[in-house]
Amino acid sequence: MKAVVIARPGGPEVLEIREVEMPEPIGEQVRVRIHAAGLNRADLLQRAGGYPAPPGAAADIPGLEFAGIVDKVGSLVSRWRPGQRVMGLAGGGAQAEYIVTHEGLLAEIPETLDFVQAAGVPEVFCTAHDALFTQAGLQMGERVLIHAAGSGVGTAAIQLAHAAGATTFGTSRTPAKLERAIPLGLDYGLSDQNFAEEIKRLTNGAGVQVIIDFIGAAYMAQNLEALATWGRMVYLATMGGAQASINLGLVMSKRLQIRGSTLRTRTLEEKMAVTRRLATQVVPLLASGKVKPIIERTYPMHEVAQAHRDMGENKNFGKLILVME
């Protein structure tokens, strides 16, 4: 089968399309013929040598999410049969024509989505749903600030929070991305420069109950100011730095909670639980059209290097998708 292979750590030019061995499913494993795969920043980090795949995942084939058709199942598989349309998470290896994965990491694609749309679902909607509701405990009527509002996870989080009855605030370095996020349910688009003051003004000093952050150190001080008493903040990435000074007095006086979260390094059982929540709580919203994956552009597999360049320039609104056929 053909696969995207990281020949060596480096820039987009190190990505090659190679013939690799076809994987065989055993036990509770399912082999999926991949039709489309999502591109994520973790793929760029892995390519550069800064984010190795977890144990058991393909070390040199990137890809954290995919959509396709069940091709073959192991002897212990009970949930799936060949021919079903599925989407799922992976620790790596999804940017290939086939992948073998545990049956518990798959969800059925609703009839309303094609393979390209479905490939833009697992990583961003699992991450956003987990961060908002499992980690931060977002409730109906609360206020949530979502940084990087135009990113894949950002667009998913805005839609899910809006569907849950929350008031949504979002930041972006690009005003046009905030405009594009309004139809998705963004109530207030903010500059990334003085968002804490803007939130205080818009909430009469109350602040937001939840913050979903991808930036890290650069936003720490403003995040603490923007949070309401008993506020919760979840860190999903550190694009603006991982080392920050923190006002512990503010954390204590407001009784704040600060959590960090990643999906890729979780145990199989944890990932299966996240996938179950995707299937039971998010897929119905996708099927009804209340939320949708936002796809910026698709690329054939052989243009993967260009897809990496485009993502690296941070110009996309929503997902970039590789088409494997």
N, C-alpha and C positions, 0 to 999 in steps of 0.2 A: 504494500500500500504506500501511497505518497503521504509525506508529513513535512511540516515546517520543522527544521532542525537548526538549533543554535550551534554553529560550527565551533565557535570559541567566544569568550566574553568580548563584547565590543559594541559598536554602533549597529544600525540597521543593516549594514552591508554584510554582517556575519551570518545573516539568516539565509538558509538554503532549503530548496525543495529536494528531498531525497526519497529513495525507495527504502522502506524499513520493513521489518518483519511484522506480519499480521498477528495481532494478539488473539489468544484463544480463551474463551470464558470457561471457568470451572466453578463448581459449587454454587454460591449465591451471586455469581457475576453474570453480567449481561454485556454482550457486544453490540454496539450501536454503530450503524453506518451514518457518519456525520454528514449533514448537508450544509450546515453553517456553524460558525464558532465566533463568539464574542472576543474582542480585544480589550485588555485591561492594562492599567498601569503596572500591575505586577508582572506582566509579560515583558514590559520594557526594562524593569528592574532585573528580572531574571536574565534577559539577554545581555545586560551590562555586567552581569556577574555579582550583583548585589542582593539577590533574593533567590537562593537555591530552592529547588522543589523539595517538598517534605518527603520523608521516607516512604517508599512504595510508589511514588509518582515518577513519571518519565523525567529524567534529569535534563535532557536536552531538547525535548519537544514541549513548547509552551502551550498555554491554553487552559483556562479555568472554567469555561462554560461552553455548552454545545447544544445543538438540536439535530435530531435525525430520526431514523427508523430502527427499531430493534431488529437485529440481523440474526443473532444466535444467543441462546441462553444456556447457563450451566445447569447441572443436574438437580440442584436444590432450589432453583428459582421458582417462585410461586406467583409473583405479581404480574409478570410480563410474558408476552408471547411474540414471536417474530411478526413483523408488520405493523406493530403499534408505533405511533408517533410520540416521541419522548424528548424531554429536555433535562439537563442536569448540570450539577457541579462536578468539578474535577480538581485534584491537586496539581494537575499538569497533564499534558498530552492530548488536549482537546483540539489542537490545530493540526488535525490529521484526518484521513479518510475514515478511519475506524478508531474506536476506543473501547476498552473493557472497563466496566465500573460495577460497583456493588448495586444490587437492585434497589436498595433503599435510598440511593442518591438520585433517583429518577422521578420525574413527575410527568404526567400526561399533558401533551400540548392541547389546549382548547381549540375547537374547530375554527374559532375566530382569528387564529394566528397562523401565518405561514412559517416556514423554517427560519427565514431571516429574522422575522420578528421574535420568534421563540428563542433564538440564540442570544438575543439581547435581554432576556429575562432573568436567568438563574442567579448570576453573580450580583447584579445590582438590586434586584427585588429581594433576594434573600438577605443581602447585607442591610438594605434600608429597613426592611420589616423587622429584622432581628434587632437593629440598633434602636429603632423607634419604640417598639412595643415590648420586646423581651428584655433588652438592656435598660432602656430609659423609662419604660412603663407609661408611655404617653396615653393620656385619657382624653375623651371627648371634651371639647371646650377649652383645652389648654392651648398655650401658645408655644410654637416651636421655631427655632432659628436653624436653618439649614445652610451651611456654608457650601461654596462651590455649587451653586444652584443649577448650573448648566451642565454639570457632569452626569454620567450615567446614573450613579447612585443618587445624586442630587435630584434629578428629574423623577426618579422612582420615589424618593422620600417625600417630595412635595405632593405627588399624587396620592400616596398612601395616607399621609397626614391629613390632607384635604378630605379624602373619603371617610376618615375617622372622625371628622367634625372638629379638627384642630384649626387654629388660626396660624397661617404660615408666613414666616419671614425668611428671606433668602439674600445671600450676598454673592457677588461676582465681580471680578475685575473688568468684565465686559458688559456695559449697560445693555447691549443688544440681547445678551443671553437672558437677562432679567425680563426683558419684554417678551421673549419667546416662552418664558416660564409662566407667565400670567394665565394663559388658557389652561395650563395644567393644574391650576389651583393655588398659585402663589399670590398671597394677599398683599404683601409689602416687599418690594425689591429695594435693597439697600446697597450703598457703596461699601466696599471692603475697608475703607479708611476710618470712618467714624460711626460704625454701626451701633456701638454701645449707647452713644448719646441719642441716636435716632430711635433706638428701641425704647429708651427711657421716655422720650417725648411721645412716641406713639402709644405707649402703654400707661401714660400718666405716672411714670416712675416705678411701675410694678415689675417690669422685666418679663422674660420668657421662662417657662417652666423647664423646657428641654432645649439643648443645643446639640446638633450633630456636626462634628468638626473633622475636616480632613487636613487642616493647615498646621495645627500644632502650636509651636512656641510663639510664632508671630502674632497669634490672636489670643494668647492666654489671658493677658490683662483685661482686654475688652470683653472676653467671654465671661469672666468672673463678674465684671460690672453689669453685664447684660442679664445675667441669671436672676430669677426671682428667688425669694426665700424658699428653701427646700428644693431648689432647682437641681436638675440632673444633666450632666454633660458626658457625651460619649465620643471618644476619639477613635477614628477609623484610619487615619493616616497622619503623617507628619511632613507634608510637603513644604512647610515653612519652618522646619527645624524641630528637632526632638528634645533639645535642652532648653528649659524655661525657668525663670524665677517665678515663684508663685506666692501670692499674698494669703498665707494660711489664716490670718486673722479674718479675712473676708470669707474664706471657706467655712470657718467655724461659726462666725456670726450669722451667716445665711443658712447654715446646716446643709451645705452643698454636697453632692455626690459626683465624683469624677471616675469614669470607667474607660478602659481601653478595650478594643475588640478587633479581632481578625477572624476570617473564616478559614483561610487556607491551612492553618496549622492546628485546627481542632481535630479531635478524635473522630473516628468513623461514627460512633454513636451520637456525638454532638451534631455532626453534619447531617445525619439521618433525621434528627429532630428538627433541624432548620428546614430540611426539604419537606418534611411532613407539614410544617406550618405554611410553607409555600403552597403546597398542594391543596390544603384545606381552607386557607384564609386569603391567599392572593390569586390563585387560579380562578376562583369564581368571579373576582373583580375583573380579571382579564377577559373572561368569557362574556361578561355583561357589558364590557366596554367602559367601565367606570375608571379603569386605569389602563395604560398601554405602554409598551416599550417605545422609547424615542430613538429612532435610527437616523443617524446623520448621513452615513455613506456605507456602501458595500464595496468589497474588493475581491477579485479572484485570488486564489491561494498564492499564485506566483507574484502578486503585487504586495505581499506581506510587508516587505521592507518599506514601501511607501506608506502603508497604513501606520507603521511604527513612527515614521517621520511626522505624519500628520498629527498623531496623538501627542507626540513630543512637543509640538508647537502649540498645543492647548487651544486649538481653534474650534474643535468639534462641540456641538450641543447634543448631548446624548451619546449613543453608542456607535462604534465602528465595528463592522461585521465582516469576517472572512467567509467567502462562499467556497465550499469544498468540491463543487461539481462543475 
